[in-house]
Amino acid sequence: MALDPREFLRQKRDGKTHDPEALRAFIGACARREIPDYQASAWLMAAFLNGLDTTETDALTQAFLHSGQVFDWSRLGVAADKHSTGGVGDKISLVLAPLVAACGVPVPMVSGRGLGHTGGTLDKLESIPGFRTRLEPAVMARQLQELQVFMVGQGPDLAPADGLFYSLRDVTSTVEFEPFIVSSIVSKKIAEGARALVYDVKCGSGAFMKTRETARSLAKRLVATTQAMGAAASACITDMSWPIGRTSGNALEVVESWDVLQGAHVAGTRSLTLALAAEMVRLAGAARDAADALDKVTRALDDGRAAERFLQLVRAQGGDAALLESGAPLHPAPVVVELRAPRSGYLAACDCFGVGELVVAMGGGRLAKEDAIDPRVGLVLRVPRGAKLGAGDVFAELHLAADSPALVERAVGCFTFADTAPEKLPDDLVLERV
C-alpha cells in the first residue's frame, strides 16, 4: 500500500510513534522527491515538538544511510574514524588521521566545513595550496589501500537524504534536535565505511553543548545509535571552555598541527589527539587494550611515522608538501598585533564562543555559505591558560587582513584576568568517557 503522507504527518502531529518501516518509506520518498519539501518540513517540526524515540531514531538513521552509496572497506581491515561536535582551535583531525593510519588502521575520513563559530577540517586542509578535498571513489579506494587514509568532503552520493533534510532543518529552525543531530552524524560516518567510531563531544562555552548533562545525553545517543547500525563506538566528553592548543584560524592551525606531528608538545592538541587516536586503535582491534593502544599511537607520533604519513597524504591529494617541509609561512597575515593584559593577574577564563565568532568576523569563517575563507587570519596564544601576567604583558597576537582597533579590543575582551589561578583542566581535556 502506498504511503499517505498526510496520515503519516498526523501521527507525529498527534504525538504518536512511527512504525520504523513507514518512517524509512517516508524518508525514501522525500529523497526521491516524491513528497514535496513543505510536507517534509511539516514532519520536521512535528518531530521536533513531539520527539522521536530510540527505535524511530535508528530507523531515521538507516533511511539516511541507505539513501546513497555505502562504502565497504572490510578487505583492508576495520576502518576507524572520529567525529567532533565542533570547537574552537579544533585541529585534532589533521594530526589524528595520519597518526592512526600510521598504526595500520584504515581511516576513511569524511569531514565538513566550518559551522557557525566552529572551524571546519576541510577549510583548514584547503589552506594548504593545491590540496583537493573531493576525490572520486576509485581514487579514494586506491589511496586508502596505499596510505590507509584519505580526508575528503561529503560527496553527493553519500547519505543524500541527510543532505536534503539538513538543508530543510536549517530553514525550519529544527537544527538543534538531538535525534536529528545523531541520525545526520551516524548515517554519514557509517556510509563512508567506518566500523569503529569515536565521538569527541565538546562541552563548554565554545561548544554547541554548554553543559555536561547535554553533552552526556548526546554522547550516549551517538554511541547507542552507532552500535545499533552494527559498528563499534565510544565517546569522550571533552572540555571546550578554552581554545584547543595555541592557534585558532585555518592556516595557523595547519602550522600548529605540523609542529605537533614533528614532535612539538603543544598542550591540549597533542594530548587530546593521543587520547582519541588510542581509542580509535583500540576499537578497531589493533591493540590489546587501552594502555597498549596509547603506547602504539605515542610511538607512531614520536618516531616520525605520523608526520611522514601526513606528507604522503598531502602529496596524494595535490597539496604542496614542500611548503610544510621548508618551514615557510603558509599564509602570513599582513597585520599582526600583540594583545596585552589590561591588568595584572592570572589569565583565568576565555569566552571561547566569542573567540570563534571573532575569527569568523575577521574572515576566517562564513556568515553565508557562499562566503570565501581568508586562511591568513586568526588568534595565537603566547602564554597558557593560568599564566600570571603583569599589566601590559603580551598574552596573544591577532593575525589580521587589515588594521582594526575594534577587532583588537574585541579580542582582548574575550579573556578574563583574575587575582586567583583557574582550576586545572585534565591534560587530555577528557572530562568523562561513554
C-alpha positions in Angstrom: 0.0 0.0 0.0 1.3 3.4 -0.9 2.3 5.7 1.9 -0.2 8.5 2.6 2.0 11.4 3.7 -1.0 13.2 5.3 -1.7 10.3 7.6 2.0 10.0 8.4 2.1 13.7 9.4 -1.0 13.3 11.5 0.6 10.5 13.5 3.6 12.7 14.6 1.4 15.8 15.0 -0.7 13.9 17.5 2.4 12.6 19.4 2.2 9.0 18.2 5.2 6.8 17.4 6.0 5.9 13.8 6.3 2.4 12.6 10.0 2.1 11.6 9.1 0.8 8.1 6.8 3.7 7.5 9.4 6.2 8.6 12.0 4.7 6.3 9.5 4.8 3.5 8.7 8.4 4.1 12.3 9.5 4.1 13.0 7.5 1.0 10.0 9.1 -0.8 11.3 12.6 0.2 14.8 11.8 -1.1 13.3 10.7 -4.4 11.3 14.0 -4.5 8.0 12.1 -4.5 7.0 14.1 -1.4 7.3 17.9 -1.5 9.5 19.9 0.8 6.6 21.5 2.5 5.4 18.2 3.8 8.9 17.1 4.8 9.3 20.4 6.6 5.9 19.9 8.4 7.2 16.5 9.6 10.5 18.0 10.9 8.6 20.5 13.0 6.1 17.8 14.3 9.1 15.5 15.2 10.9 18.4 16.8 8.0 19.3 19.0 6.8 15.7 19.9 10.0 13.8 19.9 11.5 10.6 18.4 12.2 7.6 20.5 15.2 5.3 20.1 13.5 3.0 17.6 12.5 6.0 15.4 16.0 7.5 15.6 17.5 4.2 14.5 15.0 4.0 11.6 15.8 7.6 10.6 19.5 6.8 10.6 19.0 3.7 8.5 16.9 5.7 6.0 19.6 8.4 5.6 22.3 5.7 5.5 20.8 3.7 2.7 19.7 6.7 0.6 23.0 6.6 -1.2 26.3 4.7 -1.6 27.6 2.8 1.4 31.3 2.1 1.3 32.8 -1.2 2.5 36.5 -1.3 3.3 36.4 -4.6 5.2 39.0 -6.1 2.9 41.5 -3.6 4.3 40.7 -4.2 7.9 38.4 -2.4 10.4 38.2 1.2 9.2 38.0 3.8 12.0 37.1 7.5 12.2 36.5 10.3 14.7 33.7 12.9 14.7 33.9 16.1 16.7 30.8 18.1 17.5 32.7 21.3 16.8 35.0 23.5 18.7 37.4 26.5 18.6 41.0 25.7 17.6 40.0 22.1 16.9 42.7 20.9 14.5 42.8 17.4 16.0 41.8 15.6 12.8 44.8 16.9 11.0 47.2 15.1 13.3 44.9 12.2 14.3 44.0 10.8 10.8 47.6 10.2 9.6 48.6 9.1 13.1 46.0 6.3 13.3 46.8 5.3 9.7 50.5 5.0 10.6 49.4 2.4 13.2 47.9 0.3 10.4 44.2 1.2 10.8 42.4 2.5 7.7 40.9 6.0 8.2 38.4 7.0 5.5 37.7 10.5 6.9 34.8 12.5 5.5 34.9 15.9 7.1 32.9 19.2 7.0 33.4 22.9 6.7 33.1 25.5 9.4 29.7 25.7 11.1 28.8 28.9 12.9 31.6 29.8 15.3 33.4 26.5 14.9 36.2 25.8 12.3 36.0 23.1 9.7 38.6 20.4 8.8 38.0 21.0 5.0 38.7 24.7 5.3 41.9 24.0 7.2 43.1 21.4 4.7 42.3 23.8 1.8 44.7 26.4 3.2 47.5 24.0 2.0 48.0 25.2 -1.6 46.6 22.7 -4.1 45.0 20.3 -1.5 42.0 18.6 -3.1 39.1 17.7 -0.7 37.0 16.0 -3.4 38.1 12.6 -4.8 36.4 10.0 -7.0 35.5 6.8 -5.3 38.1 4.8 -7.2 40.8 7.2 -6.2 39.7 7.0 -2.5 39.9 3.2 -2.7 43.4 3.2 -4.1 44.6 5.8 -1.7 43.1 4.0 1.3 44.8 0.8 0.2 48.2 2.5 -0.3 48.2 5.1 2.6 45.4 3.8 4.9 44.0 7.3 4.9 42.1 9.9 2.9 40.5 13.2 4.0 37.6 14.5 1.9 34.3 16.3 2.0 30.9 14.7 1.7 30.0 13.8 -1.9 26.5 14.0 -3.4 26.1 10.2 -3.2 26.9 9.9 0.5 23.7 9.9 2.6 21.9 12.3 0.1 18.6 12.1 2.2 20.5 13.6 5.1 21.7 16.4 2.8 18.1 17.2 1.9 16.8 17.2 5.4 19.8 19.1 6.8 19.0 22.0 4.4 15.4 21.9 5.5 16.3 21.8 9.2 18.4 24.9 8.7 15.5 26.9 7.3 12.8 25.5 9.7 14.7 26.1 12.9 14.9 22.4 13.8 18.7 22.0 13.7 19.3 21.6 17.4 17.3 18.4 18.0 19.2 15.5 19.3 17.7 12.7 17.2 18.2 14.8 14.1 21.8 15.5 15.0 22.5 11.9 15.8 20.9 10.5 12.6 22.8 13.0 10.5 26.2 12.3 12.0 26.0 8.5 12.3 24.5 7.9 8.8 27.4 9.8 7.2 30.1 8.0 9.2 28.7 4.5 8.6 28.2 5.4 4.9 31.8 6.4 4.5 32.8 2.8 5.6 33.9 3.4 9.2 33.2 0.5 11.5 34.9 1.8 14.6 33.8 5.3 15.6 35.0 7.6 18.3 32.9 10.7 19.1 34.5 13.8 20.6 31.5 15.6 22.2 32.6 19.1 23.2 31.2 20.7 26.3 31.6 24.4 27.5 31.4 28.0 26.3 32.9 27.2 22.8 30.7 24.1 22.2 27.2 23.6 21.0 26.6 21.6 24.1 27.1 24.0 27.0 26.6 21.7 29.9 28.0 18.3 30.9 24.4 16.9 31.1 23.5 17.8 27.5 26.9 16.6 26.2 26.5 13.3 28.1 23.0 12.8 26.6 24.2 13.3 23.1 27.3 11.1 23.6 25.2 8.2 24.9 22.8 8.5 22.0 25.6 8.7 19.4 27.2 5.6 20.8 23.9 3.6 21.1 22.7 4.5 17.5 26.1 3.6 16.0 26.1 0.3 17.8 22.6 -0.3 16.5 24.0 0.2 13.0 26.5 -2.7 13.7 29.6 -0.6 14.3 31.8 -0.3 17.4 31.6 3.1 19.2 32.7 5.1 22.2 32.6 8.8 23.1 34.8 11.2 25.0 33.2 14.3 26.5 35.9 17.0 26.3 36.4 20.5 27.6 35.7 23.4 25.3 36.0 26.3 27.7 39.3 27.2 26.2 40.6 27.1 22.6 42.5 23.9 21.8 46.2 24.4 21.6 47.8 27.7 20.7 46.0 28.7 17.5 42.6 29.5 16.1 42.4 30.2 12.4 42.8 27.9 9.3 46.4 28.3 8.2 47.6 28.9 11.7 46.1 25.6 12.8 47.7 23.7 10.0 51.1 25.0 11.0 50.5 24.0 14.6 49.3 20.5 13.5 52.5 20.1 11.5 54.5 21.2 14.5 52.8 18.6 16.7 53.4 15.9 14.0 57.1 16.9 14.1 57.3 16.4 17.9 56.1 19.7 19.5 54.4 19.1 22.8 51.6 21.7 22.3 49.3 21.4 25.4 45.8 20.3 24.5 46.5 19.5 20.8 49.0 16.6 21.4 47.3 15.1 24.5 43.8 15.1 23.1 44.9 13.7 19.8 46.7 10.8 21.5 43.7 10.1 23.7 41.3 10.0 20.7 43.7 8.1 18.4 44.3 5.5 21.1 40.6 4.9 21.4 40.3 4.5 17.6 43.1 2.0 17.5 41.6 0.1 20.5 38.1 0.0 18.9 39.5 -1.2 15.6 41.1 -4.2 17.3 44.7 -3.1 16.6 45.8 -3.1 20.2 45.4 -5.4 23.2 43.9 -2.8 25.5 43.8 0.9 26.2 47.3 1.0 27.5 48.7 -0.8 24.5 46.8 1.5 22.2 48.2 4.6 23.8 51.7 3.2 23.6 51.3 2.4 19.9 50.0 5.9 18.9 52.5 7.7 21.1 55.4 5.8 19.4 54.0 6.5 16.0 53.8 10.2 16.7 57.2 10.4 18.3 59.2 8.4 15.8 58.1 10.4 12.8 55.8 7.9 11.1 52.7 10.0 11.5 54.5 13.1 10.1 55.6 11.1 7.1 52.1 9.8 6.5 50.7 13.3 6.6 53.2 14.4 4.0 52.2 11.4 1.8 48.5 12.3 2.3 49.1 15.9 1.3 51.1 14.9 -1.8 48.5 12.3 -2.8 45.7 14.9 -2.7 47.6 17.5 -4.6 48.9 19.7 -1.8 52.2 21.4 -1.6 54.1 19.3 1.0 57.4 21.0 0.2 55.9 24.2 1.7 55.3 22.5 5.0 58.7 20.7 5.0 60.6 24.0 4.3 59.0 25.7 7.3 58.0 28.7 5.2 54.9 30.6 6.4 51.8 29.1 5.0 49.6 32.2 4.6 51.3 35.1 6.6 48.8 37.8 7.6 49.7 41.3 6.5 49.0 42.7 10.0 50.0 41.1 13.3 49.0 42.9 16.5 50.1 41.9 20.0 47.4 41.6 22.6 48.3 42.9 26.1 46.9 42.3 29.5 44.7 45.2 30.6 45.6 44.5 34.3 47.9 42.2 36.3 46.6 38.8 37.3 46.1 35.3 36.1 44.8 34.5 32.6 41.8 32.8 34.0 39.0 32.4 31.6 38.0 32.7 27.9 34.8 33.4 26.1 35.5 30.6 23.7 32.4 31.2 21.7 33.5 34.8 21.4 36.9 33.8 20.1 35.2 31.6 17.4 32.9 34.5 16.4 35.9 36.8 16.3 37.7 34.6 13.8 34.6 34.5 11.7 34.3 38.3 11.8 38.0 38.5 10.7 37.2 36.5 7.6 38.3 33.0 8.9 34.7 31.7 8.8 31.5 32.1 6.9 28.5 34.4 7.6 26.8 33.0 4.5 27.6 29.6 2.8 29.0 31.3 -0.3 31.5 33.4 1.6 35.2 32.9 0.8 37.5 31.9 3.7 40.6 34.0 4.4 43.2 31.4 5.6 45.6 34.1 7.0 43.6 35.4 9.9 43.3 34.1 13.4 44.5 34.2 17.0 47.7 32.9 18.5 48.0 32.4 22.3 51.5 33.2 23.5 51.0 32.0 27.1 49.0 29.1 28.5 45.7 29.3 30.5 46.5 30.2 34.1 49.7 32.2 33.3 50.5 35.0 35.7 50.9 38.4 33.9 51.6 42.0 34.7 49.6 44.8 33.2 50.7 45.4 29.6 52.3 41.9 29.2 51.7 40.2 25.9 49.4 37.2 26.1 48.4 36.7 22.5 48.6 38.0 19.0 45.9 38.7 16.4 46.6 38.0 12.7 44.5 40.4 10.6 43.8 41.1 7.0 43.9 44.9 7.8 44.3 47.2 10.8 41.2 47.1 13.0 41.4 48.6 16.5 37.8 47.4 17.1 38.7 43.8 16.4 41.8 44.1 18.7 39.6 45.5 21.5 37.1 42.7 20.9 39.8 40.1 21.1 41.1 41.3 24.4 37.6 41.3 25.8 37.3 37.6 25.2 39.7 36.9 28.0 39.3 37.3 31.8 42.1 38.2 34.2 41.7 37.3 37.8 43.5 37.5 41.1 43.5 33.7 41.6 44.6 31.0 39.2 41.9 28.9 37.5 41.1 25.3 38.3 43.4 23.0 36.3 41.9 21.0 33.4 42.8 17.4 32.6 45.9 17.3 30.3 44.0 15.5 27.6 40.8 17.6 28.1 38.7 14.5 28.6 36.1 15.1 31.2 34.5 11.6 31.0 34.1 8.7 28.7 30.9 7.0 27.4 
